[in-house]
Amino acid sequence: MRLQSSSPLIFLTSLLPSLTAASGFDCAHIRVDGIEYDLSPLAGVHSLYHVEQTEDVIVNTTYVLNICKPLKGAAIRGKAKCGTSKNICGFQETQFLDGSEDFEYAFPVAGLDPMGHGSIDREVTRLKKLDSDQEGLLVKLNGGEYREEPTKPKSKKGASAVIEFQCDPDRTGLEGLKDIKEDDDKQRRAIKRDDDKDKDDGDDKDGDKDGDKDGKDGDSKISRSLTFKSFGPGDDKSYVLKLDWKTKYACDNHVRDNKGSNSSSHWGFFTWLIIIVFLCTAAYLIFGSWLNYNRYGARGWDLLPHGDTIRDIPYIFNDWIRRVINTVQGTGTRGGYSAV
């Protein structure tokens, strides 16, 4: 019988390694070199748009990401499906200038496997280790794949994302980001117009990278905190998506400096709990008093429910204090006779 009763425990224990192996990116609890970071305010589905044009084709790529949770329904755009368990997906639309039929291709960049298992093998490094003048985090997320030729499965390569979270005390990190539920056509036109301005302004400033150091889209009033850097094969021939994300949540001292505000929010919860208990007690006393008045015509202390007990509370408390004192002091020395 004991063997049968313990069999569920053995079964759960056998499942534990597989359950712990399925791990995503816990963006709320990041600890590197003894410093805590919380990137959970950046959670949510965000999108970036990038255009590449040659003499023959125009490639429009929309990158959809949620660093804290799987994309779920946001990983499906029309007929293109990337994988609902992924954190970052790319949706590529190729337009042929010779009039050929357009081609759509969706590819995962980072995330778990289709069943939600596995691991994205996150790698988190402080930027100060790479450059003493920079402050922030360098996060690498794996678990994607990319086909160099979308129609040929054998051309599949691994894919990952490298996001450089740069400390900027004046930015939340959500500036200029578009909600994925908004009209994509409006977003593409707006971002493409801003990209064209960046290119024009960057010709005299050694390219777009130097022209966008402050994360500004040319003369646009909207300043994007999340910017596209590059997407292409890395040293190991796997494809890497590189993004820059300016945010105050990547600053080394942000969590430490805001612990007081976090504790005040927890105290607010207990405050509400005390208020609810007080209101429930008051409602009970009022309703009980009204019931005793109407049923028995009670007056004074008799109005209160359990009035006798309430009157005896001081005496009960006094007796309890005496018992505690006697327990602490002991029974004292025995008088009269001693044990033989």
Phi, psi and omega in degrees: 000322179296323180295322180290320181292332181271352181297320175299323179295319178296322180295316179295323179296323178291333179279341186303315179299321180290326179290320180285337180290330180280096185226136175259209182257107179280091187283350181273339183230085179245127179229118181228126179054037178079006181248135181265141176227148178226106180258011183298332176298344178272002180296159183122162181272117180239160182223149175231149182236133181224139182237134172233130183231134174238189180290338186252325187222161170238121181252113177258121182238125175252121178260123180248130184215150169216104189288342186259332184221161175298154184288330182055240185295337180288351178275005178238122179229100183067234178273350182274127180234131183256324184133114186291344180269003182272153176264332180224130179227152175242136178241111188252129178238118182257122178250119180272127183286346179275006178093004179291166182291137179295154184232132179247142182211128178249137181219138177281142179254320181204146178147186180276174180287172186303334180270003180083012179258184179086201182209147178271002174049060182293147174230119183241127181226138175286139181295334180294337176289331180269325181211117184296342181272351182255152179227129181152201183228146172247113186246128176246127180239129182253185175107018180243179177207152183217135177262122178297327172238103189307330183276354182243108181298333182288347179272016184288135176233158175290157180220150179206171179234137175240111183250124179261102178276109184260134181291123174217101185299341184266003183236139172279335184103352182255005181294129175078001180280143180259139175290138183296339182279351180285168181295119183295325182296319178295320181294317181296317180296317181295314183290323179295321178296320178293321179296321178297321178294321179299319181294319180294319181285336184276349181298327181266003184232036175058050171092176185289331183295316180287329182283348183238034183295329181269006179074023182259144180268074178064233180268005182294146179285338180275126180252117183276131177273328179260120184230148177280136180251305179191163172213119182182178181292141178263199182295326180267016178071359173276155185273139184232127173265123182248127180231149173248134182224109179271126182198150178287341182286351176267001179284143186299324187261006187295311181295317181297317183287340183251014177294329179296318179292326178293319179295326178295327177292323176294320177298327176299322178297314180293327176298315178296323179297316179297319180297319181294317178298319180296317180294320179295318178296316179297319179296321179296315181294317181294314181294319179295321179295317179297321180294316179294326180292315184283327182276315188244357181065034184291155178223157176061226182297333182293343177295322186289138174293136184057043183299322180299318180295319181295321179293331182273358183303313179301321180289321177297318180294320179297317178296322180295320178297319180297319180295320179296317181295318179294324179293320181290317183281337183091177183278350179084183181282147180278140179252152176091289185234154175238152184292140180269000000 
